Amino acid sequence: MKALLDFVPLIIFFYLYKTVDPTDTQHPLLKLIGSAGGADNNNILVATTGLIISMLVVYGALFVFQKFRLDKQQWFVLFMTVIFGGITLMLSDDFYIRLKAAILNLVFAGAFLVSPWFGKDRKPLIQRLFDPILDLSEKGWKNLNFAWAAMFVVMSCLHVFFAFLFHGGKYWGEFTAFGDMIVMFSFIIIQFIILRKHFKSPDA
């Protein structure tokens, strides 16, 4: 249920991004926030408005379902979305919402890289997440942790590529809504295929 709710804002964002006329300055969501819109990027402005509203609703529901708490990652994603989305709407400039995902992925990469130097146990972040599932040596955990950090760096580069370089960002919405999930799931599947011999037994 929680995983499905996380996808709702992205689906709403993609739907608005693809269906709203970029020159439509009279869209109800723009009027709702009191925005005059932009010249030819109103589909992104409307989609950003829908993203912020839907994330506030979804994370508000998660806050209740999770006994009035959110994970640190959820707070961070919500904060980044509201900040970068808010700047985008205030300035009617889609540069900032396009940049958000790239920065988020770099932050996640940095969190994995510095994790061995923080915390009581000083373990890599990936070990803290998968220690109950995988049986790896200290070097194995470090290599796996680095692989996840590298994956997030690649994701950040892909977001920059599709947002600013490839066909002027024409397919940025598609990659944001679906492409990064495909890359992430592909990485996870490949990772578990490679590490299948290191899974702990069900008894363990």
N, C-alpha and C positions, 0 to 999 in steps of 0.2 A: 504493500500500500504506500509506504513512504517513498520507495523508488519511483512509483508511478506518479505520485504527486510532484516530484521534482521535475518531471518532463512537461507538466502542464504549462508552465510559463513559456517554455521554449516553443511548444506547439502554437500557443496563442501568438507569440512573437512572429513565428514564421507565417502563420495565416494572414496576419495583418500586413506584414512586409510584402507578401505576394499579391494581396487583393486590393490594397489601397492605392489610389492614383497618386503618383509622386507630386503632382501639381495641385492636389486637393487641399486647400487651406481652410476648408469649412467642415472638416471631419468632426463628428461629435466629441471624440476624445481630445482633439486639440482645443475645442471650445471648453471642454470640462476643466482643463488646466489653464485656460486663459492664454493659450499660445497663438500667435499670429501665423505660425508655420514658417516654412522656408520656401525657397524658390522652386526646387525640384527634388527635395528629399523628404517630403511629408510622409511617404510610406514608412521611412525609418523612424521619423518622429512619432508617428502614431503607434508603430510597433513597439518603440521604446516605452511609450506611455502604458500600453497594454502589458508589457513585460513587468514594469515596476508595480502596477496595480495587482497583477496576478501573483507576483512573488510575495507581496505583502499579505494577500489573502491566503496563499498556500502556506507560507511560513508561519502565519498567524495560526492556521489550523494545526500545523505541526507542533507549534509551541504549546497548544492545548493538549494534543494527543500525547506529547512527550512529557506530560506532567509539568507544564509551564517551564520548559527549558529548551534551548536549542544547542546543538553541538557548536564548537568553535568554528568549524568549517562552514556551517550553515550561517552563523552570524557574519562571517567574513564575506561570503558570497553575496548575502543580502546587502551588506554595507557597501560593497564595491558596486553592485548593480544600482542602488539608489544614488550613490555619489556620482558615478560616471553617467548614469541615465539622466540624473537631474541636471548636470552640466550640459549634456547634449540638448535637453529641452530648453534650458535657459538661454543658450546661445544659438539654438536652432542649427547646430553643427553636429553632424553624425560622426565626426572624427573621434570623439571621446567614447562613444558606445562601441565603435569598432575596435578601439584600443583596449577596452576593458578585458576581453578574454585573453589577449596576449599577455597583459600584465598579471592576470590571475594565474595563468599557467607558469609564468616565471616565479611568482611567489611560491606556488606549490613545489616547483623544482628546488627553490632555495630552502624550503622547509625540510625536504628530504635530505639535502646535502648537509645542512647544519645540525640535523637532529642528533647525530652521535655525540655532540658536545653539550647537549642540553638534556634535562630530565634527571631523575634520581638514578636510573639504571644505565644512562648513557648508551642506550641501544639505538641502532638506526630505526627510523620511523617505520620502515617496512617490516622490521622484525616485531615491533610492537603490535602491528596489525595482523600479521600472519603467523606469529609464533605458535599459536594453538594448532595450526594446520600443517606447517612445513617443518622439517627437521634439517637444518642447514648448519654448516660450520660458520665460525665468525667471519671468515673471508667470504663465504657464500652469501651471508646476509649483507655484507658491505657491497658486494658486486650487484646484488639484486636491488639494493637501495639506490645505487648509482644508476642502474638501468631505468628505474622509475623516474629519477631526476632527469635523465637524458630524454625520456619519453615526453615529459612535460615541457622541456626546452624545445623539442621538435614540434609539439603542439602549438607552442607560442609562435614559432617561426611560420607554421602553416596558417595560423590566424592572420599574421601580418601579411603573408603572401596573398591570401584570398581577400583580405580587407582593403589592401592598398595597391597591390602590384598586378594581380591577375585580372585582365580585362576591366581595369578600373573599379574593381570590387563588385562586379556584376553578380558573381556567385557567392558573395560573402554570406548572405542570409541562409543559403542552402548549407554551406559548410558549418555555420554557427549552429544551426538547428540539428543537423544530422551528421555532418562530416566528422566532427571531433568525437562524437559518440562511436562512430564506426572505427576510427583510429584507436580509441581507448579500448573498446571491446576486443578488437583484433589483437592488440598488444597483450591483453589479459589472457586471451585464449592461447596465444603462442607461448606465453610465459608458463601457463599451467601444463601445457603439453611437454615443454622442455623439463619442467620440474616434477613431472608425474611420479618419478621414482623416489622423490623426497617427501611425499605425503606421509603424514603419520598414520598409523593404523587406526581403525575405528575404536579399538579398545583404548588406545592412548588418548 
